[in-house]
Structure formats: C-alpha cells, structure tokens
Amino acid sequence: FLFYFLSMSWLARISSNVQELRIILCPVGEGSAGVREFLSNRYEWIKAVNPRLPICVRQAETAHASLFCRYDFNKEKSADIEFVSAEDIEQTIKEFVEAGENMPKSAESIWGEDYVTHAKERGGTPF
C-alpha cells in the first residue's frame, strides 16, 4: 500500500496541473478493456487524492476509447487509448500532468492558504 502510494507522487499533483479529465470508452468492446481495467483499479486512488478534480467517464456502444485532459485557459490534450493497457493509460495521464506543470496557471489552479486552512479546520488528514 505505502510503496504504491509513494511511487505515485504525481497523483497528488493532478488537481494543480489539470482542470478536468474525460474518458470515453465502450462498455463491452475489446478495445476498451484496458480502460475498464484502469477505471476499476485506479480511479479510486486518483479521486481519493484529488477529490475536487472532475473526472468525466462516458460510455457508449461502439465508442472509440479516448482520453482528454483540459488545462487552464481551455488548453486540451488528447490521446487514443483504444487497445492500450491500464499501465499505459496511467503513463499517459502522468505525462499529461507533467505537461501541465509547464503551462500557465489560472488563479483557481494555484494552491492557496484557503485549502490549507480548510484541511486544518476539518481536523483530519487529507488521506
């Protein structure tokens, strides 16, 4: 558990570098098998560390598996994830997050004192 979390430190940077993730897949198609595996094994980790990050998952029959990442100022990147493994999808998201570190940020993406204060007032830890 701890090793997996520490090796995934980029997960905590998603919400400061990305505004939204959109995942499109076919619920039964063979080409979306890696996407379904990714969602069943890793979605909860991403959401636990980034609770405010919108992750839109859309399923449609015969849909082509795709990943879209929206940054500040409506910049977008996308990737074709048809017939791609769950590990490769994770690597693609990691690359999107790292690309977002070099992009200009809007005020809502910069972590301010509000978030720190809110976490302290809540009395718990962020994990």
N, C-alpha and C positions, 0 to 999 in steps of 0.2 A: 504493500500500500504506500508506504512512505517513499520508497525508491521510485515508484511510478510517478508520484506527485512531484518529487524533486527533479526528475528528468523532464518534466513537462512545465517548467517555469514560464515558458512562453504563453501558456494558457492564461495566466494572470494578466498578461498584457493585451489580451484581445480587446477588452472594452475600452482601453485608452487609445487603441490604434484603429479600431474598426467600429463603424456605426451600426452595421447590420450584416447578417449572413443569411442568404437564401439558398435553399437546397431543393432541387426539383428531381423527382425520381418516379419510376414506375413501380407500383406496389407488388407486381408479380414478375416483371421482366428480368431475364437473366443478366442483362447489362447493368441493372441497379442492385445486384446482390451485394457488392462492396459497400454501397451507400447504406443499405439496410443494416449491414453488419456494423458500420461506423456509428449509425444512429443508436443501435441497441447497446453498443459497448461504450461509447464515448460521449454521447450527448449529455448525460447527467453530470459528468465531470466538468464539461465546458460550462453548463448552466450553473453549477454549484459555485464555480469560481467567478463567473460573470453573470450574476442574476439580472442585471439590467440590460444585457445585450439582447436585442431582438434577433431570434433565430427563427426564420420562417421556413417551414418544411411543407412542400406541396407535392401531393401525389396525384398522378393522372395516368390512366391507361395509355400505353404506348408513348409515354413521355420519355424524352432523351435526358439521361442523368446529367445535371449541370450544377455547378456551384457558382454563386455570385457573391461578391463581397463589396459592400458600399462603404466608402471612406467619407471623411469630412468634405464639404463643398461638393457633394454628389459625384465624386470620382468613383468609378467602378472598375473592378477586375472580375473576370470570369474564367472558369475552367470547365472543360469537358471531362466529366468523371464517369462516363459510360465504360463499363468493363474495367474499372480501376479498383484496386484492393482498398480496404479500410485504412491500412497503413499509409498508402499513397495519398489518400484523401486527407488524412491528418497532416502529412507533409505539405500538401498544397495549402491548407489553411495556415500552417506555420509560416510558409513563405509569404502568404498574403499579409499576415500580422507583421512580419519583419519589414515588408514593403511599406506598410502603414506608418512605421516609425520615422520614415524619412519624408513623409508628406506633411503639408501644412495642417495645423490643427485649429478647429473652431473652439470657442470657449467651453462648450459642453463636453469636449473630449479631455480637457486638461483637468487632472485630479486636483481638487482644491481642498481647502480646510473643511468645507461642508461635509464631504464624505468621511473624513477622519473623525470629525465631531459626532456625526450621526452614528458611526460604528461604536464610539466610546459610550454614547448615551444609551445605546441598545443593551450594553452590558455583556455582550457576548463576543465571541471571536468571529472573524469573517468566514471560518470554515466549519 
